[in-house]
Amino acid sequence: MNNPWLFDAKALKSTPSARDGYSRIEERNVRIDGAKFIKLLGTELGLHYCTVATGCVFFHRFYMRYSMKQFPVYPTAATCLFLAGKAEETPKKSNDIVKFAKLILKEPQFAQFGTDPKEEILTLERILLQTLRFDLEVEHSYDYLIKYVKNLKVHRADLSEDEAHKCLLQSAWTFANDSCCTTLCLQYEPEIVAIAMLFLARKTGHFEINDWENKKPSIHKDWWDVYVDDLAETTLENICIELLDVYEAPTSSQQSTQQSS
């Protein structure tokens, strides 16, 4: 069965925001800024990482149906986290969402919430639910990361085997968190994202993976072949490049400076 929330390159280039005049870089930067706001707001509210990740997925999915020009980023992002709290059974009151959003955002940014921020969130929640077609169950890459690392024989000269496993997982986990700022969740299944995050963590951390459980040398050239068929290394490299773009994007304050100059 096809996943209605996975999109091809053509769809990602012709989003409602793109049709409204946003360049690819502008839309990318707004998505990154909104997702970073969700992550920061979630941290301030003490929300579980899965709730934050679900909020980011809702956020990216919403803007495949509506334009950023029509629905400003910060109220939309806050509403996505508000709904994610309910979906993941870690609910927060709308008043708390508004309270911490006001603490985090600068005055011009918070002005996007209008004169009645709580009502704005409740109104947006109804639109968000309809946009998502009440499909609130989201699968993330985190569980796959844990599963895959357990089955790998990880080696690095300066670490014990246990330390190497922990270090590789921690690095991949950080990359998975940062991937919430990208549209990878709109392009790939979570198991593929998990494989790519481990692929990047292995490369950047100089780990060696020479063996893994259920390895069949005649069939499995790479460790991920055990889990996903026909997954090319070039696909993983492209995913990594897209993630690394996040670290090159300007911050919201830099964007504000550029826009005002």
C-alpha positions as CSV (number, residue, x, y, z in Angstrom):
1,M,0.0,0.0,0.0
2,N,1.4,3.4,-1.0
3,N,2.1,5.9,1.7
4,P,0.1,9.1,0.9
5,W,2.7,11.2,2.9
6,L,5.7,10.3,0.8
7,F,6.3,12.6,-2.2
8,D,8.6,12.5,-5.2
9,A,11.0,15.3,-6.3
10,K,8.4,16.9,-8.6
11,A,5.9,17.3,-5.8
12,L,8.5,18.7,-3.5
13,K,9.5,21.3,-6.1
14,S,5.9,22.4,-6.7
15,T,4.6,22.9,-3.2
16,P,1.9,25.5,-2.4
17,S,4.6,27.8,-1.1
18,A,6.7,27.3,-4.3
19,R,3.6,28.2,-6.4
20,D,3.2,31.3,-4.2
21,G,6.7,32.5,-5.1
22,Y,8.9,31.0,-2.4
23,S,12.3,29.8,-3.8
24,R,13.5,26.4,-2.9
25,I,16.1,27.9,-0.5
26,E,13.5,30.2,1.1
27,E,11.1,27.3,1.7
28,R,13.9,25.1,3.0
29,N,15.0,27.8,5.5
30,V,11.4,28.4,6.7
31,R,10.9,24.7,7.3
32,I,14.2,24.5,9.2
33,D,13.3,27.6,11.3
34,G,9.8,26.2,12.1
35,A,11.1,22.8,13.0
36,K,13.8,24.3,15.2
37,F,11.1,26.3,17.0
38,I,9.1,23.1,17.5
39,K,12.2,21.5,19.1
40,L,12.9,24.4,21.3
41,L,9.3,24.8,22.4
42,G,9.1,21.0,23.1
43,T,12.2,21.2,25.2
44,E,10.8,24.1,27.2
45,L,7.6,22.2,27.8
46,G,9.5,19.0,28.8
47,L,7.9,16.9,26.0
48,H,9.2,13.5,24.9
49,Y,11.5,13.4,21.8
50,C,8.9,11.4,19.9
51,T,6.3,14.1,20.5
52,V,8.6,16.7,19.2
53,A,9.5,14.6,16.1
54,T,5.8,14.0,15.5
55,G,5.2,17.7,15.6
56,C,7.9,18.2,13.0
57,V,6.3,15.6,10.7
58,F,2.9,17.3,11.0
59,F,4.5,20.6,10.2
60,H,6.2,19.3,7.0
61,R,3.1,17.5,5.9
62,F,0.9,20.6,6.5
63,Y,3.0,22.7,4.1
64,M,2.6,20.1,1.4
65,R,-1.1,21.1,1.3
66,Y,-1.0,24.8,2.2
67,S,1.3,27.8,1.5
68,M,3.5,29.5,4.1
69,K,2.1,32.8,2.8
70,Q,-1.3,31.7,3.8
71,F,-0.4,30.2,7.2
72,P,2.6,31.8,9.0
73,V,5.3,29.5,10.3
74,Y,5.2,30.1,14.1
75,P,1.5,29.6,14.9
76,T,1.5,26.6,12.5
77,A,4.5,25.1,14.2
78,A,3.1,25.6,17.7
79,T,-0.2,24.1,16.7
80,C,1.6,21.0,15.2
81,L,3.3,20.5,18.5
82,F,0.1,21.0,20.4
83,L,-1.6,18.3,18.3
84,A,1.4,16.0,18.5
85,G,1.1,16.2,22.3
86,K,-2.4,14.7,22.0
87,A,-1.4,12.2,19.4
88,E,1.5,10.9,21.5
89,E,-0.5,11.0,24.7
90,T,1.7,13.8,26.2
91,P,-0.8,16.6,26.0
92,K,0.0,20.2,27.0
93,K,-2.6,23.0,27.5
94,S,-2.9,25.6,24.8
95,N,-2.2,28.3,27.4
96,D,1.2,26.7,28.1
97,I,2.0,26.5,24.4
98,V,1.3,30.2,24.0
99,K,3.2,31.1,27.2
100,F,6.4,29.4,26.2
101,A,6.1,30.5,22.5
102,K,6.0,34.1,23.8
103,L,9.1,33.6,25.9
104,I,11.0,32.0,22.9
105,L,10.0,34.3,20.1
106,K,10.8,37.9,19.4
107,E,7.9,40.3,19.4
108,P,7.5,40.5,15.6
109,Q,7.6,36.7,15.4
110,F,5.0,36.3,18.2
111,A,2.8,38.9,16.4
112,Q,2.0,36.1,13.9
113,F,-0.3,34.7,16.6
114,G,-2.6,37.7,16.3
115,T,-4.7,39.3,19.1
116,D,-6.0,36.0,20.6
117,P,-3.1,33.5,20.4
118,K,-5.0,30.7,22.2
119,E,-8.0,30.9,19.7
120,E,-5.5,31.0,16.8
121,I,-4.1,27.7,17.9
122,L,-7.5,26.1,18.4
123,T,-8.6,27.3,15.0
124,L,-5.5,26.1,13.4
125,E,-5.8,22.7,15.1
126,R,-9.1,22.1,13.3
127,I,-7.5,23.0,10.0
128,L,-4.5,20.8,10.7
129,L,-6.6,17.8,11.7
130,Q,-8.5,18.0,8.4
131,T,-5.3,18.5,6.4
132,L,-3.8,15.4,8.0
133,R,-7.1,13.6,7.4
134,F,-7.0,12.6,11.1
135,D,-4.0,10.4,10.3
136,L,-2.1,11.0,13.6
137,E,0.0,7.9,13.9
138,V,3.6,8.6,13.0
139,E,6.5,6.2,12.9
140,H,10.0,7.5,13.5
141,S,13.6,6.3,12.9
142,Y,14.6,6.1,16.6
143,D,13.4,2.5,17.2
144,Y,15.1,1.4,14.0
145,L,18.4,3.0,15.1
146,I,18.4,1.0,18.4
147,K,17.5,-2.2,16.5
148,Y,20.1,-1.8,13.8
149,V,23.0,-0.9,16.2
150,K,22.3,-3.9,18.4
151,N,22.9,-6.1,15.3
152,L,26.1,-4.5,14.2
153,K,29.7,-5.4,15.1
154,V,31.1,-1.9,15.6
155,H,34.8,-1.2,16.0
156,R,36.9,1.9,16.7
157,A,40.5,1.6,17.9
158,D,40.2,4.0,20.8
159,L,36.9,2.5,22.2
160,S,35.8,-0.7,23.7
161,E,33.0,-2.6,21.8
162,D,30.3,-1.4,24.2
163,E,31.6,2.2,24.0
164,A,31.8,2.1,20.2
165,H,28.1,0.9,20.1
166,K,27.0,3.7,22.4
167,C,29.0,6.4,20.6
168,L,27.7,5.3,17.2
169,L,24.1,5.3,18.4
170,Q,24.5,8.7,20.1
171,S,25.9,10.3,17.0
172,A,23.2,8.7,14.7
173,W,20.5,9.8,17.3
174,T,21.7,13.4,17.1
175,F,21.6,13.3,13.3
176,A,18.1,11.8,13.5
177,N,17.0,14.7,15.7
178,D,18.4,17.2,13.2
179,S,16.7,15.4,10.3
180,C,13.4,16.6,11.8
181,C,14.4,20.0,10.2
182,T,14.4,18.5,6.7
183,T,11.8,17.0,4.4
184,L,13.4,13.6,4.7
185,C,10.2,12.4,6.4
186,L,8.3,13.3,3.2
187,Q,10.7,11.4,1.0
188,Y,11.7,8.2,2.8
189,E,10.4,5.5,5.2
190,P,11.8,5.8,8.7
191,E,13.9,2.7,8.4
192,I,15.7,4.2,5.4
193,V,16.3,7.5,7.4
194,A,17.7,5.4,10.3
195,I,20.1,3.6,8.0
196,A,21.3,6.9,6.5
197,M,21.8,8.4,10.0
198,L,24.0,5.4,10.9
199,F,25.8,5.6,7.6
200,L,26.6,9.2,8.3
201,A,27.6,8.6,11.9
202,R,29.9,5.8,10.9
203,K,31.6,8.0,8.3
204,T,32.0,11.1,10.5
205,G,33.0,9.0,13.6
206,H,35.4,6.8,11.7
207,F,33.8,3.6,12.9
208,E,34.3,0.2,11.3
209,I,31.4,-2.2,10.6
210,N,32.8,-5.4,9.2
211,D,30.2,-7.9,10.4
212,W,26.6,-8.0,11.4
213,E,23.9,-10.5,12.5
214,N,22.1,-12.5,9.8
215,K,24.9,-11.7,7.4
216,K,24.8,-13.8,4.2
217,P,27.9,-12.9,2.2
218,S,26.4,-14.1,-1.1
219,I,23.4,-11.8,-0.7
220,H,24.4,-9.0,1.7
221,K,27.1,-6.7,0.5
222,D,26.3,-4.0,3.1
223,W,24.8,-4.3,6.5
224,W,21.6,-2.5,5.6
225,D,20.9,-5.1,2.9
226,V,19.6,-7.3,5.7
227,Y,16.7,-4.8,6.3
228,V,16.0,-3.0,3.0
229,D,16.3,-4.4,-0.5
230,D,18.0,-2.6,-3.3
231,L,19.0,0.5,-1.2
232,A,21.9,2.1,-3.1
233,E,24.8,3.8,-1.3
234,T,24.3,6.8,-3.5
235,T,20.7,7.2,-2.0
236,L,22.2,7.2,1.5
237,E,24.8,9.8,0.4
238,N,22.1,12.0,-1.0
239,I,20.1,11.8,2.3
240,C,23.3,12.8,4.2
241,I,23.9,15.7,1.9
242,E,20.3,16.9,2.5
243,L,20.8,16.7,6.2
244,L,24.1,18.5,6.2
245,D,22.4,21.4,4.4
246,V,20.6,22.1,7.7
247,Y,23.9,23.1,9.3
248,E,24.5,25.7,6.5
249,A,21.1,27.3,6.7
250,P,20.9,30.8,8.4
251,T,19.3,31.1,11.8
252,S,16.0,32.9,12.2
253,S,17.8,36.0,13.5
254,Q,20.1,36.0,10.4
255,Q,17.0,35.6,8.2
256,S,15.3,38.6,9.9
257,T,18.5,40.7,9.4
258,Q,18.7,39.7,5.7
259,Q,15.0,40.5,5.2
260,S,15.2,43.9,6.9
261,S,18.3,45.0,5.0
